[in-house]
């Protein structure tokens, strides 16, 4: 698909078709404005006929707006697969949470994305397409693009789709691309240690977020199958190494689940695991998933847990929950829609 191509690759593509390079630039600009091929006015029909099968045909199928202003979009791809992305407005601009796979095969017990397993990986251009489409929704012109920050925290495990995700990072941060600073991009992973090492080698400036959610390997295995492959110690060692190389602070996501990971002992063990490093913990009360019998804690309890961590010398905050009334957590909305369509 043509949105997989960088600017110079697009020029090559045009050349291969025997077209002058400005045609490549026109196609590139059309894609980055998220125009459909019908809406493109500066390409003759003969050229459109040649590129039509390569030209992106993803679109926004549905939109939901939360009371708190968070917006959720369902993006559809021509093969019928759908993913969700979430737009959050902050003081400094818009952050878009993108999906990196259709579904997920990591099997985390609290996560709705993984309920039906992995349907397929998204290509770099399909992930980028989410950003392009939502920029268009925001009325952003080529010079005035509204999305300034990206989090790879939607459905899918980004590091399980390593090459496509890396290419996406290249495209979205390219000067002749969306030019979004890598410092404004955050990648969240359940902790594929071998891939964290590969990411470190890539020398990106992005921040790394680890979904930790437990303070012992035994408990982590109960809720996250990946814990059978890598121990918490291995994950944290990979983080230390990543920090040493990139100087980027590492974030840990800790979703509070009633009776599973919210005890005083958990806070103590967590602080022992993380102390003395440039690490930050985001506490999130679980957004309860109907299909699973796991229950989140109250916000008050989340604040108390964060206070315990802080008293133990760990930098911690409670994450704002956004968009709860629109099935805000990972994969919830897609599942709702898949069910309704059955
Ligand atoms: N696979 C990646 C990114 C997707 S999940 C990862 O594991 O990090 C993004 C974040 O949302 C993760 O921290 C995940 O643990 C969290 N999450 C998933 N389902 C949730 C739920 N029901 N309530 C709260 N957080 C959830």
Boltz pocket constraint, residues with backbone or C-beta under 6 A from the ligand:
constraints:
  - pocket:
      binder: B
      contacts: [[A, 106], [A, 110], [A, 111], [A, 112], [A, 152], [A, 153], [A, 154], [A, 155], [A, 156], [A, 157], [A, 158], [A, 188], [A, 189], [A, 190], [A, 191], [A, 209], [A, 210], [A, 211], [A, 253], [A, 255], [A, 284], [A, 285], [A, 286], [A, 287], [A, 288], [A, 289], [A, 329], [A, 330]]
      max_distance: 6.0
